Amino acid sequence: MDTTPESYLDLFPLDAIVYLTPDSENVLEDISPDKVYVLGGLVDESIRKQLTLKRAREQSLQTARLPIREYMVKAPNSRNYHSETLAINQVFDILCTYYETRNWPVALKAGVSSGKGYVLREVAEQ
């Protein structure tokens, strides 16, 4: 991994950048080695909806979200809490696992903690 103070906007062509945000209407179906995936980080206790999507649109970037809704369902829980917003390390783990396995259920199971209120669809059906 290389680090730099330069912006990803200055380092990569705009059409190669995909900004990952839980608010995108586009589902990330596969990972392409020709794309650069931006994992947004919000260090704030109260996450503002649409903030990362708005930022990506302002920068004219493609957006995508992880396929949580496609492979997972809301699990009943005492707090009635469900969130598709994940920490950067969770998104990174999901992407790495998917890249290795090419299997979204396996990747999501590895990265989406039970505290988010989601379980794999086949687990819920059992």
C-alpha positions in Angstrom: 0.0 0.0 0.0 1.2 3.4 -0.9 0.2 6.6 0.9 0.3 10.1 -0.5 -1.0 13.5 0.5 -2.4 13.9 -3.0 -6.1 13.5 -3.7 -7.4 10.4 -5.5 -9.0 12.9 -7.9 -5.5 14.0 -8.9 -4.1 10.5 -9.2 -6.7 8.6 -11.2 -9.0 9.3 -14.1 -12.5 10.1 -13.0 -14.0 7.3 -15.0 -11.9 4.8 -13.1 -13.0 5.9 -9.6 -16.0 4.2 -7.9 -17.0 5.8 -4.6 -18.5 3.3 -2.3 -21.5 4.6 -0.3 -24.4 2.9 1.4 -26.7 5.5 -0.2 -25.9 4.6 -3.8 -28.7 3.2 -6.1 -26.0 1.2 -7.9 -25.1 -2.3 -6.6 -21.5 -3.4 -6.7 -21.8 -6.7 -8.5 -18.1 -7.4 -9.1 -14.7 -5.9 -8.5 -12.7 -4.8 -11.5 -8.9 -4.5 -11.4 -9.3 -1.5 -13.7 -11.3 0.5 -11.1 -10.2 2.4 -8.0 -12.6 2.0 -5.1 -12.8 4.8 -2.6 -13.8 3.8 0.9 -15.2 6.9 2.6 -14.6 7.5 6.2 -16.7 9.6 8.5 -15.4 10.1 11.9 -18.6 11.3 13.5 -21.0 9.8 16.0 -24.0 10.9 14.0 -23.7 9.8 10.4 -25.5 12.1 8.1 -27.5 10.3 5.4 -26.5 10.9 1.8 -23.3 12.7 2.8 -20.9 10.4 0.9 -23.3 10.2 -2.0 -23.5 14.0 -2.2 -19.7 14.2 -2.1 -19.3 11.7 -4.9 -21.9 13.5 -7.0 -20.1 16.8 -6.5 -16.9 15.2 -7.8 -18.7 13.6 -10.8 -17.8 10.1 -9.6 -19.5 6.7 -10.1 -21.0 5.3 -7.0 -21.9 1.8 -5.7 -23.0 0.1 -2.6 -22.3 -3.3 -1.3 -25.0 -5.9 -2.1 -26.2 -6.2 1.5 -29.9 -5.9 0.5 -29.5 -8.5 -2.2 -27.9 -11.2 0.0 -29.0 -10.3 3.6 -32.2 -9.6 5.4 -33.0 -7.7 8.6 -32.8 -9.9 11.6 -35.2 -9.4 14.5 -33.4 -7.9 17.4 -34.3 -6.3 20.7 -33.1 -2.9 19.7 -34.9 -3.0 16.3 -31.6 -1.7 14.9 -30.5 -2.2 11.3 -27.7 -0.4 9.6 -25.9 -0.8 6.2 -23.3 1.8 7.2 -20.1 -0.1 7.9 -16.7 0.9 9.3 -13.8 1.2 6.8 -12.2 -2.0 8.1 -15.4 -3.9 7.6 -15.8 -2.7 4.0 -12.1 -3.5 3.3 -12.5 -7.0 4.8 -15.6 -7.6 2.6 -13.9 -6.5 -0.5 -10.8 -8.6 0.2 -12.8 -11.7 0.9 -15.0 -11.2 -2.2 -11.9 -10.7 -4.3 -10.4 -14.0 -3.0 -13.7 -16.0 -3.1 -15.8 -14.3 -5.8 -18.7 -15.1 -3.4 -20.8 -12.2 -1.9 -22.5 -14.3 0.8 -19.2 -15.5 2.1 -17.7 -12.0 1.9 -20.7 -10.3 3.6 -20.8 -13.0 6.4 -17.1 -12.3 7.1 -17.5 -8.5 7.2 -21.0 -7.6 8.4 -21.1 -8.0 12.2 -24.3 -9.3 13.8 -24.5 -5.9 15.6 -25.6 -4.3 12.3 -28.9 -6.3 12.4 -28.5 -8.3 9.2 -28.1 -12.0 8.5 -27.6 -13.9 5.3 -30.9 -14.7 3.6 -30.3 -18.4 3.8 -29.5 -18.3 7.5 -32.8 -16.4 8.1 -34.7 -19.0 6.2 -33.5 -21.9 8.3 
